[in-house]
Amino acid sequence: MDCRDYHRQFIDFINDELGFNETSALVSHVMHCEECSSDLKNEYLMITGMRKLDRDPVPKNIPTYEEKIKMMSKKCRREKLFRILSVLFIVASTVISVYFFIKGLVL
Ligand SMILES: [Zn+2]
């Protein structure tokens, strides 16, 4: 994916409508690509700014761009860890089942 592909996902990212893989790829891209980071930040500020104007009397607490990137990065790390643990759990359950199956055959 190049910068233009990431640009197409900005709105969905801001609206939290991207899947895990897309979010993870986009967050790590904007952490290394200054141009995309700057463009995403501008788009984010514009959209959240308009949302703040739309909401009255008390605007909902909207995270800053930096908070949003940090939050999504953390969320992706948690999700990755959860996926790894799920795979480990499945592998461990399979190994245990096979062990008891073989043990049952032997006895
Ligand atoms: Zn880029």
Residues whose N, C-alpha, C, O or C-beta is under 5 A from the ligand:
A	BS01	ZN	C3 C33 C36
